């Protein structure tokens, strides 16, 4: 093994392009947020020589938005698969950001793109053509999500992050293409690939699939929580609450309204305790999806229209304020690959009532009360326990803060860097 002063790491940022090209604001949470935090914190690792790339065809031009909008990452080199793709990026950059002249755009991109000379050496991938041999000078490529490129054909060390197996375990008609895509990608994995899972639960689910992978190369490093989430003072929080006309005490859920998230049982549990707390509100934040009509029907059935507030998607600044003033964070999901919403709520000092399934107990630990998501009485009982006991509420609030401090993005990237080193040592 050669003596590495720094590990030369390529990190795929196609996810930024997905959001930028497709224009879907709902994608700025979840994996987008994870990839952004990884990119920011990997850039601070002194043992890494970091560069960005994109192996996701048209999304490559969208990936360039990080250089325009995220100033703390502008100095990181971008290594395109080929000069032809860099021209595509340049064209999109000039088209979208008209404040630059053509010459300025060209100079700007020559500064931020680390484009090396090409040769006749070509690696033909499924979905994208690689004509930049400088990519082969890197020790590792880290794909923080699946991309179109055939993983099996990438000719150097590859690490893939698998966040969850929701499309496989909980397929839905509206996401059939995603399920088929993930199934195809999983079949591309081989024993030479290293796989990063974000929870023990995801690792166990992955190994149950009997794929052609080496279990010794499947490891767990949990996500972190952004330092953006913390408990803010009442005066500033109240300004946000006033914006939504919230004046009563409330419990809160952040979740897409879809079947897997089990919002129906959360509403039934709220209905069960409502007579004991007639002024208590239930606020649900998140995009409306396949269970929206059922949720609305349930709210109407229980005559809770004036007590349950569906806010839809709102800015993170507002979410933080709502967390800071809530009584309880309720999370009744059947399955999660990790569970960022409860962790972000915990970072704001919010007591948590959450499902005892999948990865959620790994995140919540002993800082909250776990429930059987199928048992409405259990959910209602745990809510009632916290609401009627102010001392317990205060204790759980402190435990939430302590538990959330175990999950930092600095810890995540430190641990990943250890695995990068291990990859080089074992695969040399």
TARA-V600052 format. One record per run of one state. SS is the DSSP state (h for helix, s for strand, l for the rest). FROM is the first residue (numbers start at 1). TO is the last residue. If there is no record, write none. Layout:
BEGIN
ss: <SS/SS>
from: <FROM/FROM>
to: <TO/TO>
END
This chain:
BEGIN
ss: <l/s/l/h/l/h/l/h/l/s/l/h/l/h/l/h/l/s/l/h/l/h/s/l/s/l/s/l/h/l/s/l/h/l/s/l/h/l/h/l/s/l/h/l/h/s/l/h/l/s/l/s/l/h/l/h/l/s/l/s/l/h/l/s/l/h/l/s/l/h/l/s/l/h/l/s/l/h/l/h/l/h/l>
from: <1/7/13/14/23/25/29/31/43/48/54/59/64/65/70/71/74/77/79/83/97/102/113/114/123/125/129/131/133/138/140/144/151/154/157/163/166/170/173/189/194/198/200/208/215/218/221/234/244/250/255/257/258/259/262/263/275/281/286/288/289/292/302/308/313/316/326/328/332/340/348/352/356/360/365/369/372/376/388/390/405/409/428>
to: <6/12/13/22/24/28/30/42/47/53/58/63/64/69/70/73/76/78/82/96/101/112/113/122/124/128/130/132/137/139/143/150/153/156/162/165/169/172/188/193/197/199/207/214/217/220/233/243/249/254/256/257/258/261/262/274/280/285/287/288/291/301/307/312/315/325/327/331/339/347/351/355/359/364/368/371/375/387/389/404/408/427/428>
END
